[in-house]
Amino acid sequence: MQAASISAFRLKSAATIHSAHGVAVNFRGASLHVVLSPVRTSLDLETGGLAAGGEHTCRFLASSLATAPTRGEQMQFNGRKYTIAEVKDTISTPGEYVVILKSGSKS
C-alpha cells in the first residue's frame, strides 16, 4: 500500500472507533466524543499518608478540534472535571490527539 492509502485507512479507522466507542464529554464549551481508557489507579505518598489517584488516557479526533489540546485545559464527563496533565506525541497516532487526564480542577 502507498503511504497516502495507509494514512487514509488510519484516519477512517480512528473515526470509526470514535463513533462506535466514543464517550460524550464537554470540552472547550462544546460536546464531543472521545475514546477513554479505563482508569489507571495509583497511590501517591503525601504528607500524612497515601492518597489515591487515577488517570485516564483520552483520544480526541484531530478533525473535531480547531487546535490541539494543551496541558492544563479542563474537560467534564460523568459529572466530574478532569485536567489535561500531559499531551502525547501524535506521530504514533495520526489523526488523533492523545492526552492523559487527571481528576479534579487545576490549581
VEXVEXDREN-185351 format. One record per atom (N, C-alpha, C): chain; atom name; x, y, z negated. Coordinates in nm, 2 decimals, always signed. Each point is the difference from the previous one (the first is absolute). Layout:
{mol A	atom CA	X X	Y Y	Z Z} .
...
END
This chain:
{mol A	atom N	X +0.08	Y -0.12	Z +0.00} .
{mol A	atom CA	X -0.08	Y +0.12	Z +0.00} .
{mol A	atom C	X +0.09	Y +0.13	Z +0.00} .
{mol A	atom N	X -0.05	Y +0.10	Z +0.06} .
{mol A	atom CA	X +0.07	Y +0.13	Z +0.00} .
{mol A	atom C	X -0.03	Y +0.07	Z -0.13} .
{mol A	atom N	X +0.10	Y +0.09	Z -0.03} .
{mol A	atom CA	X -0.01	Y +0.08	Z -0.13} .
{mol A	atom C	X -0.14	Y +0.07	Z -0.01} .
{mol A	atom N	X -0.04	Y +0.06	Z +0.11} .
{mol A	atom CA	X -0.13	Y +0.07	Z +0.00} .
{mol A	atom C	X -0.12	Y -0.09	Z -0.04} .
{mol A	atom N	X +0.01	Y -0.12	Z +0.06} .
{mol A	atom CA	X -0.11	Y -0.10	Z -0.03} .
{mol A	atom C	X +0.00	Y -0.04	Z -0.14} .
{mol A	atom N	X +0.12	Y -0.02	Z -0.06} .
{mol A	atom CA	X +0.01	Y -0.05	Z -0.14} .
{mol A	atom C	X -0.05	Y +0.11	Z -0.09} .
{mol A	atom N	X +0.04	Y +0.13	Z +0.03} .
{mol A	atom CA	X -0.04	Y +0.11	Z -0.08} .
{mol A	atom C	X -0.16	Y +0.01	Z +0.00} .
{mol A	atom N	X -0.06	Y -0.01	Z +0.12} .
{mol A	atom CA	X -0.14	Y +0.01	Z +0.01} .
{mol A	atom C	X -0.07	Y -0.11	Z -0.07} .
{mol A	atom N	X +0.06	Y -0.12	Z +0.00} .
{mol A	atom CA	X -0.06	Y -0.11	Z -0.07} .
{mol A	atom C	X +0.01	Y +0.02	Z -0.15} .
{mol A	atom N	X +0.11	Y +0.05	Z -0.05} .
{mol A	atom CA	X +0.01	Y +0.03	Z -0.14} .
{mol A	atom C	X -0.10	Y +0.11	Z -0.05} .
{mol A	atom N	X -0.02	Y +0.10	Z +0.08} .
{mol A	atom CA	X -0.09	Y +0.11	Z -0.03} .
{mol A	atom C	X -0.14	Y -0.06	Z -0.01} .
{mol A	atom N	X -0.04	Y -0.08	Z +0.10} .
{mol A	atom CA	X -0.13	Y -0.06	Z +0.00} .
{mol A	atom C	X -0.02	Y -0.09	Z -0.11} .
{mol A	atom N	X +0.10	Y -0.08	Z -0.04} .
{mol A	atom CA	X -0.01	Y -0.09	Z -0.11} .
{mol A	atom C	X -0.02	Y +0.08	Z -0.13} .
{mol A	atom N	X +0.08	Y +0.11	Z -0.02} .
{mol A	atom CA	X -0.02	Y +0.08	Z -0.12} .
{mol A	atom C	X -0.14	Y +0.06	Z -0.01} .
{mol A	atom N	X -0.05	Y +0.04	Z +0.11} .
{mol A	atom CA	X -0.14	Y +0.06	Z +0.00} .
{mol A	atom C	X -0.10	Y -0.11	Z -0.03} .
{mol A	atom N	X +0.02	Y -0.12	Z +0.05} .
{mol A	atom CA	X -0.10	Y -0.11	Z -0.03} .
{mol A	atom C	X +0.01	Y -0.03	Z -0.15} .
{mol A	atom N	X +0.11	Y -0.01	Z -0.05} .
{mol A	atom CA	X +0.02	Y -0.04	Z -0.14} .
{mol A	atom C	X -0.07	Y +0.11	Z -0.09} .
{mol A	atom N	X +0.02	Y +0.13	Z +0.03} .
{mol A	atom CA	X -0.06	Y +0.11	Z -0.07} .
{mol A	atom C	X -0.15	Y -0.01	Z +0.01} .
{mol A	atom N	X -0.06	Y -0.02	Z +0.11} .
{mol A	atom CA	X -0.14	Y -0.01	Z +0.02} .
{mol A	atom C	X -0.06	Y -0.12	Z -0.08} .
{mol A	atom N	X +0.07	Y -0.11	Z +0.00} .
{mol A	atom CA	X -0.05	Y -0.12	Z -0.06} .
{mol A	atom C	X +0.02	Y -0.01	Z -0.15} .
{mol A	atom N	X +0.11	Y +0.06	Z -0.05} .
{mol A	atom CA	X +0.04	Y -0.02	Z -0.14} .
{mol A	atom C	X +0.01	Y +0.14	Z -0.07} .
{mol A	atom N	X -0.03	Y +0.10	Z +0.06} .
{mol A	atom CA	X +0.03	Y +0.14	Z -0.05} .
{mol A	atom C	X -0.09	Y +0.03	Z -0.12} .
{mol A	atom N	X +0.05	Y +0.08	Z -0.09} .
{mol A	atom CA	X -0.07	Y +0.04	Z -0.12} .
{mol A	atom C	X -0.02	Y +0.15	Z +0.01} .
{mol A	atom N	X -0.12	Y +0.05	Z -0.02} .
{mol A	atom CA	X -0.03	Y +0.14	Z +0.01} .
{mol A	atom C	X +0.06	Y +0.08	Z -0.12} .
{mol A	atom N	X +0.08	Y +0.10	Z +0.04} .
{mol A	atom CA	X +0.06	Y +0.09	Z -0.10} .
{mol A	atom C	X -0.02	Y +0.14	Z +0.03} .
{mol A	atom N	X +0.01	Y +0.09	Z -0.10} .
{mol A	atom CA	X +0.00	Y +0.14	Z +0.02} .
{mol A	atom C	X +0.14	Y +0.06	Z +0.00} .
{mol A	atom N	X +0.04	Y +0.05	Z +0.12} .
{mol A	atom CA	X +0.14	Y +0.05	Z +0.01} .
{mol A	atom C	X -0.01	Y +0.13	Z +0.08} .
{mol A	atom N	X +0.06	Y +0.11	Z -0.05} .
{mol A	atom CA	X +0.00	Y +0.13	Z +0.06} .
{mol A	atom C	X -0.14	Y +0.05	Z +0.03} .
{mol A	atom N	X -0.09	Y -0.03	Z -0.09} .
{mol A	atom CA	X -0.14	Y +0.04	Z +0.01} .
{mol A	atom C	X -0.08	Y -0.07	Z +0.11} .
{mol A	atom N	X +0.05	Y -0.11	Z +0.05} .
{mol A	atom CA	X -0.07	Y -0.08	Z +0.10} .
{mol A	atom C	X -0.01	Y -0.14	Z -0.04} .
{mol A	atom N	X -0.10	Y -0.07	Z +0.04} .
{mol A	atom CA	X -0.01	Y -0.15	Z -0.02} .
{mol A	atom C	X +0.06	Y -0.07	Z +0.11} .
{mol A	atom N	X +0.09	Y -0.09	Z -0.03} .
{mol A	atom CA	X +0.06	Y -0.09	Z +0.11} .
{mol A	atom C	X +0.03	Y -0.14	Z -0.05} .
{mol A	atom N	X +0.03	Y -0.09	Z +0.09} .
{mol A	atom CA	X +0.02	Y -0.14	Z -0.04} .
{mol A	atom C	X +0.15	Y -0.02	Z +0.00} .
{mol A	atom N	X +0.05	Y -0.07	Z -0.11} .
{mol A	atom CA	X +0.14	Y -0.04	Z -0.01} .
{mol A	atom C	X +0.00	Y -0.14	Z -0.04} .
{mol A	atom N	X +0.11	Y -0.07	Z +0.01} .
{mol A	atom CA	X +0.02	Y -0.13	Z -0.05} .
{mol A	atom C	X +0.08	Y +0.00	Z -0.12} .
{mol A	atom N	X -0.05	Y -0.06	Z -0.11} .
{mol A	atom CA	X +0.07	Y +0.00	Z -0.13} .
{mol A	atom C	X +0.04	Y -0.14	Z -0.04} .
{mol A	atom N	X +0.12	Y +0.00	Z -0.06} .
{mol A	atom CA	X +0.05	Y -0.13	Z -0.05} .
{mol A	atom C	X -0.06	Y -0.02	Z -0.14} .
{mol A	atom N	X +0.01	Y -0.12	Z -0.05} .
{mol A	atom CA	X -0.04	Y -0.03	Z -0.14} .
{mol A	atom C	X +0.09	Y +0.08	Z -0.09} .
{mol A	atom N	X -0.04	Y +0.03	Z -0.12} .
{mol A	atom CA	X +0.08	Y +0.08	Z -0.09} .
{mol A	atom C	X +0.12	Y -0.08	Z -0.05} .
{mol A	atom N	X +0.11	Y +0.06	Z +0.01} .
{mol A	atom CA	X +0.12	Y -0.06	Z -0.07} .
{mol A	atom C	X +0.01	Y +0.06	Z -0.14} .
{mol A	atom N	X +0.00	Y -0.08	Z -0.10} .
{mol A	atom CA	X +0.00	Y +0.05	Z -0.13} .
{mol A	atom C	X +0.14	Y -0.01	Z -0.06} .
{mol A	atom N	X +0.03	Y +0.09	Z -0.09} .
{mol A	atom CA	X +0.13	Y +0.01	Z -0.06} .
{mol A	atom C	X -0.01	Y +0.05	Z -0.14} .
{mol A	atom N	X +0.10	Y -0.02	Z -0.08} .
{mol A	atom CA	X +0.01	Y +0.05	Z -0.13} .
{mol A	atom C	X +0.12	Y +0.09	Z -0.01} .
{mol A	atom N	X -0.01	Y +0.12	Z -0.04} .
{mol A	atom CA	X +0.11	Y +0.10	Z -0.01} .
{mol A	atom C	X +0.02	Y +0.02	Z -0.15} .
{mol A	atom N	X +0.13	Y +0.01	Z -0.04} .
{mol A	atom CA	X +0.04	Y +0.03	Z -0.13} .
{mol A	atom C	X -0.01	Y +0.15	Z -0.02} .
{mol A	atom N	X -0.08	Y +0.04	Z -0.09} .
{mol A	atom CA	X -0.02	Y +0.14	Z -0.03} .
{mol A	atom C	X +0.02	Y +0.02	Z -0.15} .
{mol A	atom N	X +0.01	Y +0.12	Z -0.04} .
{mol A	atom CA	X +0.01	Y +0.03	Z -0.14} .
{mol A	atom C	X -0.11	Y -0.05	Z -0.08} .
{mol A	atom N	X +0.02	Y -0.09	Z -0.10} .
{mol A	atom CA	X -0.11	Y -0.05	Z -0.07} .
{mol A	atom C	X -0.04	Y -0.14	Z +0.05} .
{mol A	atom N	X +0.05	Y -0.05	Z +0.11} .
{mol A	atom CA	X -0.04	Y -0.14	Z +0.04} .
{mol A	atom C	X -0.01	Y -0.01	Z +0.15} .
{mol A	atom N	X -0.07	Y -0.10	Z +0.04} .
{mol A	atom CA	X -0.02	Y -0.02	Z +0.14} .
{mol A	atom C	X -0.13	Y +0.06	Z +0.05} .
{mol A	atom N	X +0.01	Y +0.05	Z +0.12} .
{mol A	atom CA	X -0.12	Y +0.05	Z +0.07} .
{mol A	atom C	X -0.03	Y -0.07	Z +0.13} .
{mol A	atom N	X -0.13	Y -0.04	Z +0.01} .
{mol A	atom CA	X -0.04	Y -0.08	Z +0.12} .
{mol A	atom C	X -0.01	Y +0.10	Z +0.12} .
{mol A	atom N	X +0.05	Y -0.04	Z +0.11} .
{mol A	atom CA	X -0.01	Y +0.08	Z +0.12} .
{mol A	atom C	X -0.03	Y -0.09	Z +0.12} .
{mol A	atom N	X -0.04	Y +0.06	Z +0.11} .
{mol A	atom CA	X -0.03	Y -0.07	Z +0.12} .
{mol A	atom C	X +0.01	Y +0.09	Z +0.12} .
{mol A	atom N	X +0.02	Y -0.06	Z +0.12} .
{mol A	atom CA	X +0.01	Y +0.08	Z +0.12} .
{mol A	atom C	X -0.06	Y -0.08	Z +0.12} .
{mol A	atom N	X -0.05	Y +0.07	Z +0.10} .
{mol A	atom CA	X -0.06	Y -0.06	Z +0.12} .
{mol A	atom C	X +0.09	Y +0.04	Z +0.11} .
{mol A	atom N	X +0.01	Y -0.09	Z +0.10} .
{mol A	atom CA	X +0.06	Y +0.04	Z +0.13} .
{mol A	atom C	X -0.12	Y +0.03	Z +0.09} .
{mol A	atom N	X +0.01	Y +0.12	Z +0.06} .
{mol A	atom CA	X -0.11	Y +0.05	Z +0.08} .
{mol A	atom C	X +0.04	Y +0.03	Z +0.15} .
{mol A	atom N	X -0.07	Y -0.05	Z +0.09} .
{mol A	atom CA	X +0.03	Y +0.02	Z +0.15} .
{mol A	atom C	X -0.11	Y +0.09	Z +0.06} .
{mol A	atom N	X +0.05	Y +0.11	Z +0.05} .
{mol A	atom CA	X -0.09	Y +0.10	Z +0.08} .
{mol A	atom C	X +0.03	Y -0.03	Z +0.15} .
{mol A	atom N	X -0.11	Y +0.01	Z +0.08} .
{mol A	atom CA	X +0.02	Y +0.00	Z +0.14} .
{mol A	atom C	X +0.06	Y +0.14	Z +0.04} .
{mol A	atom N	X +0.11	Y +0.01	Z +0.07} .
{mol A	atom CA	X +0.05	Y +0.13	Z +0.03} .
{mol A	atom C	X -0.10	Y +0.09	Z +0.08} .
{mol A	atom N	X -0.08	Y -0.07	Z +0.08} .
{mol A	atom CA	X -0.10	Y +0.08	Z +0.08} .
{mol A	atom C	X -0.11	Y +0.06	Z -0.08} .
{mol A	atom N	X -0.01	Y -0.04	Z -0.13} .
{mol A	atom CA	X -0.11	Y +0.05	Z -0.08} .
{mol A	atom C	X +0.05	Y +0.13	Z -0.08} .
{mol A	atom N	X +0.13	Y +0.03	Z +0.01} .
{mol A	atom CA	X +0.05	Y +0.12	Z -0.07} .
{mol A	atom C	X +0.07	Y +0.09	Z +0.10} .
{mol A	atom N	X -0.02	Y +0.13	Z -0.03} .
{mol A	atom CA	X +0.07	Y +0.10	Z +0.09} .
{mol A	atom C	X +0.15	Y +0.00	Z -0.03} .
{mol A	atom N	X +0.04	Y -0.01	Z -0.13} .
{mol A	atom CA	X +0.14	Y -0.01	Z -0.04} .
{mol A	atom C	X +0.02	Y -0.11	Z -0.09} .
{mol A	atom N	X +0.13	Y -0.04	Z -0.01} .
{mol A	atom CA	X +0.03	Y -0.11	Z -0.09} .
{mol A	atom C	X -0.03	Y +0.03	Z -0.15} .
{mol A	atom N	X -0.04	Y -0.10	Z -0.08} .
{mol A	atom CA	X -0.02	Y +0.03	Z -0.14} .
{mol A	atom C	X +0.13	Y +0.03	Z -0.07} .
{mol A	atom N	X +0.00	Y +0.08	Z -0.11} .
{mol A	atom CA	X +0.12	Y +0.04	Z -0.06} .
{mol A	atom C	X -0.01	Y -0.04	Z -0.15} .
{mol A	atom N	X +0.12	Y -0.01	Z -0.06} .
{mol A	atom CA	X +0.01	Y -0.04	Z -0.14} .
{mol A	atom C	X -0.07	Y +0.11	Z -0.08} .
{mol A	atom N	X -0.08	Y -0.05	Z -0.10} .
{mol A	atom CA	X -0.07	Y +0.10	Z -0.09} .
{mol A	atom C	X -0.14	Y +0.02	Z +0.04} .
{mol A	atom N	X -0.04	Y -0.03	Z +0.12} .
{mol A	atom CA	X -0.14	Y +0.02	Z +0.04} .
{mol A	atom C	X -0.09	Y -0.10	Z -0.07} .
{mol A	atom N	X -0.13	Y +0.03	Z -0.02} .
{mol A	atom CA	X -0.09	Y -0.09	Z -0.07} .
{mol A	atom C	X -0.11	Y -0.05	Z +0.09} .
{mol A	atom N	X -0.05	Y -0.11	Z -0.04} .
{mol A	atom CA	X -0.11	Y -0.06	Z +0.06} .
{mol A	atom C	X -0.09	Y -0.06	Z -0.10} .
{mol A	atom N	X -0.13	Y -0.03	Z +0.03} .
{mol A	atom CA	X -0.09	Y -0.06	Z -0.10} .
{mol A	atom C	X -0.08	Y -0.11	Z +0.07} .
{mol A	atom N	X -0.01	Y -0.11	Z -0.08} .
{mol A	atom CA	X -0.08	Y -0.11	Z +0.03} .
{mol A	atom C	X -0.04	Y -0.08	Z -0.12} .
{mol A	atom N	X -0.11	Y -0.07	Z +0.00} .
{mol A	atom CA	X -0.06	Y -0.07	Z -0.11} .
{mol A	atom C	X -0.01	Y +0.09	Z -0.13} .
{mol A	atom N	X -0.03	Y +0.13	Z +0.03} .
{mol A	atom CA	X -0.02	Y +0.09	Z -0.11} .
{mol A	atom C	X +0.13	Y +0.05	Z -0.08} .
{mol A	atom N	X +0.12	Y -0.04	Z +0.06} .
{mol A	atom CA	X +0.12	Y +0.04	Z -0.07} .
{mol A	atom C	X +0.09	Y +0.08	Z +0.10} .
{mol A	atom N	X +0.09	Y +0.08	Z -0.06} .
{mol A	atom CA	X +0.09	Y +0.08	Z +0.08} .
{mol A	atom C	X +0.14	Y -0.07	Z +0.00} .
{mol A	atom N	X +0.06	Y +0.00	Z +0.12} .
{mol A	atom CA	X +0.13	Y -0.06	Z +0.02} .
{mol A	atom C	X +0.10	Y +0.10	Z +0.06} .
{mol A	atom N	X +0.12	Y +0.00	Z -0.03} .
{mol A	atom CA	X +0.10	Y +0.09	Z +0.05} .
{mol A	atom C	X +0.10	Y -0.08	Z +0.09} .
{mol A	atom N	X +0.04	Y +0.06	Z +0.11} .
{mol A	atom CA	X +0.10	Y -0.07	Z +0.09} .
{mol A	atom C	X +0.13	Y +0.02	Z -0.07} .
{mol A	atom N	X +0.07	Y -0.11	Z -0.03} .
{mol A	atom CA	X +0.13	Y +0.00	Z -0.07} .
{mol A	atom C	X +0.11	Y -0.01	Z +0.10} .
{mol A	atom N	X -0.03	Y -0.07	Z +0.11} .
{mol A	atom CA	X +0.11	Y -0.02	Z +0.10} .
{mol A	atom C	X -0.06	Y -0.02	Z +0.14} .
{mol A	atom N	X +0.07	Y +0.05	Z +0.10} .
{mol A	atom CA	X -0.04	Y -0.02	Z +0.14} .
{mol A	atom C	X +0.10	Y -0.09	Z +0.06} .
{mol A	atom N	X -0.04	Y -0.11	Z +0.06} .
{mol A	atom CA	X +0.09	Y -0.10	Z +0.06} .
{mol A	atom C	X +0.04	Y +0.04	Z +0.14} .
{mol A	atom N	X +0.11	Y -0.05	Z +0.04} .
{mol A	atom CA	X +0.05	Y +0.02	Z +0.14} .
{mol A	atom C	X -0.10	Y -0.06	Z +0.10} .
{mol A	atom N	X -0.03	Y +0.08	Z +0.11} .
{mol A	atom CA	X -0.10	Y -0.05	Z +0.09} .
{mol A	atom C	X +0.06	Y -0.09	Z +0.11} .
{mol A	atom N	X +0.13	Y -0.02	Z +0.01} .
{mol A	atom CA	X +0.06	Y -0.08	Z +0.10} .
{mol A	atom C	X -0.06	Y -0.14	Z +0.01} .
{mol A	atom N	X -0.02	Y -0.06	Z -0.12} .
{mol A	atom CA	X -0.05	Y -0.14	Z +0.00} .
{mol A	atom C	X -0.15	Y -0.01	Z +0.01} .
{mol A	atom N	X -0.07	Y +0.11	Z +0.00} .
{mol A	atom CA	X -0.15	Y +0.00	Z +0.00} .
{mol A	atom C	X -0.04	Y +0.11	Z +0.10} .
{mol A	atom N	X +0.02	Y -0.03	Z +0.13} .
{mol A	atom CA	X -0.04	Y +0.10	Z +0.10} .
{mol A	atom C	X -0.15	Y +0.02	Z +0.00} .
{mol A	atom N	X -0.05	Y +0.13	Z +0.01} .
{mol A	atom CA	X -0.14	Y +0.03	Z +0.00} .
{mol A	atom C	X -0.06	Y +0.01	Z -0.14} .
{mol A	atom N	X +0.08	Y -0.02	Z -0.10} .
{mol A	atom CA	X -0.05	Y +0.01	Z -0.14} .
{mol A	atom C	X +0.10	Y +0.07	Z -0.09} .
{mol A	atom N	X -0.06	Y +0.07	Z -0.10} .
{mol A	atom CA	X +0.08	Y +0.06	Z -0.11} .
{mol A	atom C	X -0.02	Y -0.09	Z -0.12} .
{mol A	atom N	X +0.11	Y -0.04	Z -0.06} .
{mol A	atom CA	X -0.01	Y -0.09	Z -0.12} .
{mol A	atom C	X +0.05	Y +0.08	Z -0.12} .
{mol A	atom N	X -0.08	Y +0.00	Z -0.10} .
{mol A	atom CA	X +0.03	Y +0.07	Z -0.13} .
{mol A	atom C	X -0.02	Y -0.08	Z -0.12} .
{mol A	atom N	X +0.07	Y +0.03	Z -0.11} .
{mol A	atom CA	X -0.02	Y -0.06	Z -0.13} .
{mol A	atom C	X -0.08	Y +0.09	Z -0.08} .
{mol A	atom N	X -0.11	Y -0.04	Z -0.06} .
{mol A	atom CA	X -0.09	Y +0.08	Z -0.08} .
{mol A	atom C	X +0.01	Y -0.04	Z -0.15} .
{mol A	atom N	X +0.01	Y +0.10	Z -0.08} .
{mol A	atom CA	X +0.00	Y -0.02	Z -0.15} .
{mol A	atom C	X -0.13	Y +0.06	Z -0.05} .
{mol A	atom N	X -0.05	Y -0.07	Z -0.10} .
{mol A	atom CA	X -0.13	Y +0.04	Z -0.06} .
{mol A	atom C	X +0.02	Y +0.13	Z -0.08} .
{mol A	atom N	X -0.10	Y +0.09	Z +0.01} .
{mol A	atom CA	X +0.00	Y +0.12	Z -0.08} .
{mol A	atom C	X +0.03	Y +0.12	Z +0.09} .
{mol A	atom N	X -0.02	Y +0.12	Z -0.06} .
{mol A	atom CA	X +0.03	Y +0.12	Z +0.06} .
{mol A	atom C	X +0.14	Y +0.04	Z -0.02} .
{mol A	atom N	X +0.06	Y +0.08	Z +0.09} .
{mol A	atom CA	X +0.13	Y +0.05	Z -0.01} .
{mol A	atom C	X +0.01	Y +0.11	Z -0.11} .
{mol A	atom N	X +0.11	Y +0.01	Z -0.06} .
{mol A	atom CA	X +0.01	Y +0.10	Z -0.11} .
{mol A	atom C	X +0.01	Y +0.14	Z +0.05} .
END
